[in-house]
Amino acid sequence: MGYDDSDRRDWSAGGPTPAAVKFLIAGGFGVGKTTMVGAVSEVEPLRTEEYLTVVSVGVDDVDGVGEKDTTTVAMDFGRITVSPELVVYLFGTPGQERFWFMWDDLVLGALGAVVIADTRRLQTSFGSIDFFENRGIPFVVGVNCFDGFQDRTIPEVREALDLDPHVPVLMGDFRQRSVSRDVLLALVEYLMDGHEPASRPS
Amino acid sequence: MSINHWADEPLDDDEDSFVRPYTITHGRTVSAHEELTLITIIVALTPPEEQFGTRGLEPEHRLILERCRRPVALAEIAAGLNLPVAVTKILISDLITLGTVAARPPLAVAVGQKPDIRLLQAVRDGLRRL
C-alpha cells in the first residue's frame, strides 16, 4: 500500500480508533430494557438483527440428526462516548435466554450486565440471572418502577430471585436518565469492588 | 431449515430492506474474519474517493466505507444499513481483506477476572457526566 500510518491517521480525523466495551441489559419481555438503553444513550436506540443457527432436537428426530434452524434475534442498543479513546455500548438482549449459550458474540467485550426485573412477574428474570451466573458475568438487578410504584421491597425481590447477598439491587423509574445512569454506576462500582461472580450453590 | 423469528417487539419491515440478505454476499454465509464482533470498531483507512481496486464491490460495501469515515462499531453499521449482523460481518470482512478498513477488537474482558481499574474509572467518570 502506498501510504504510511501517519497519512492514514491524518485522514481519519476522528483521531485514534476508540476501544469499545459493552454492558448487557437483560430481562423479560417488555420489562424496560430498551427504556434503559434509551435513557442513557447519546443516540436514539438503534436496532439490529442477528441470525443464530441452532440445532433443534425434535421429538420425531429418528435419524439422530438435529435439524438446523435459523433464528433471528433483534437487539436494541445505544452508545455512550466516554472519551475519544473509549466508547461504551449498551445492548438490550433479546428474550429467550435459551439461545444465548450458542451466541458467543453476546458476551464478547461485556464488562457486566443489568438484569431488569418486574415485580409482577419476577420469574421472567430467572433465565438471565442463571445465564450470567453460569458465565461468570457480574450483574446488578434493577427493579423498574414506573412512576415510583413499588409493590415489593428490595429484600423481597432479593429473596424471590435467590440472589447472592452482595449482588446490588436498585429500584426506580428507568425512563429517567439519572435513575438508569445510577444503575449502571452501581454496576461499575460493583465491578470496581472486585466481587467474584456469583456461583449459586445448586 | 426453517426460519423462526422472535424479538421483544415486531420488527420494522421496511420495504427497501426486503432483499434476501445473503444475495448481497453472493451466497456466502460465513465471514473470513471470524474475530469480528458486534462492537468491533471499524474505520476506513483511506477516503472513499481515493480507494482504488474496489471494482466488483457491492453498493453496500461502498455504503459501509462511507459510514466508517469515522470509527464506528460494526453493530452501528449493520443498524444504519438495515442489514443483519451476519451479512454486515461478511461485507466488512471483504473490506478488511482489501485493506480499505481496519478493525479494532473490543477490549478483552476475561471472565472471572477483574477488569482493568483504569478502564472502570474511565467508564464511571463518563457515566457521572451524563
Interface residues (C-beta under 8 A of the other chain):
Chain A: M1 Y3 R8 W11 S12 A13 G14 T17 P18 A19 A20 V21 K22 F29 G30 K33 T34 V40 L46 R47 T48 E49 E50 Y51 E67 K68 D69 T70 T71 T72 V73 A74 M75 D76 F77 R79 I80 T81 V82 S83 E85 L86 V87 V88 Y89 F91 G92 P94 G95 Q96 D105 V107 L108 G109 A110 L111 R135 G136 I137 R177 S178 R181 L184 L185 V188 E189 L191 M192 G194 E196 P197
Chain B: M1 S2 I3 N4 H5 W6 A7 D8 E9 L11 D12 T37 L38 I39 T40 I41 V43 A44 L45 T46 P47 R69 R70 P71 A73 A75 E76 A78 A79 G80 P84 V85 A86 G99 A102 R104 P105 P106 L107 A108 V109 V111 G112 K114 P115 I117 L119 L120 Q121 A122 V123 R124 D125 G126 L127 R128 L130
